């Protein structure tokens, strides 16, 4: 049985909502160790609760907070994975703290320059589009983006069930010469990756992300975070505008009632709880960062997809894909650790 370590601190609806999601996941046959304030959580059927009342979800400097607060819930959860008591980590709080705790305890996998946050973005029709990096690294070198492309491809195949996923770079034009010098260099390397199993389809523009032009879209964390929040903001505002317009007059309210089943299907199709959160790829074990606004259903889903990632051996699969492509780091470790900056976190 797969066991998932879950940090219950930092979620908008409180630790009890995370605990309710953990109980649901445990009822489905997943082992769960829940770290959080026991006096708030209480006993949770089927779940091991570890009293961890200290939260660093709102820490201004996540790296310092992780180093100086070993009793924090997210640190204890990450340590449980590092010690082998659990096989995956789920955080319901700060992305910055989760990333720092994972880097210092679970650590980067061998040959990985930087971990990346990968988010399956739900589409209205068809499979999701995997975006990475969406917030773990503010800036990236070309070799980081090359690794992200291979990690995203391996993950899309292993976890999302895509056959030969189409991988693209986000740029300001489809032409190979468009973009920053770094993006042009990445395009060159990925275009020359024929025979490695990577199905690179070139550049895509922002408008093409939701048009099915690619299955995996690669970018640096700064660009990815802005892209993700812009998509979430526009889609949410559009749906609210539809609802408000439909409630404006008696006639439109009647029409809206007729459309209600279709509108509900639309909401379900782009529900951010469906993917379960963003995946921390490039670590020695899998991590999932749930959205702080999730309900128990979203946290249940986050635990389930973390367990599935373990069962599908996504870490080993990703590493094998990078090795086959010759994309693993060689020589001395990258001196610059991933930027841990909660201001860029996509799922706060």
Secondary structure, 3 states (H helix, E strand, C coil): CCEEEEECCCCCCCHHHHHHHHHHHHHCCCEEEEEECHHHHCCCCCCEEEECCCCCCCCCCHHHHHHHCCCCHHHHHHHHHHCCCCCEEEECCCHHHHHHHHHHHHCECCCCCCCEEEEEECCCCCCCEEEECCCCCCCCCHHHHHHHHHHHHHHHHHCCCCCCCEEEEECCCCCCCCCCHHHHHHHHHHHCCCCCCCEEEEEECHHHHHHCCCCEEECCHHHHHHHHHHHHHHHHHHHHHHHHHHCCCHHHHHHHHHHHHHHHHHHHHCCCCCCCCEEEECECCEEEECCCCCCHHHHHHHHHHHHHHHHCCHHHHHHHHHHHCCCCCCCCCCCCCCCCCHHHCCCC
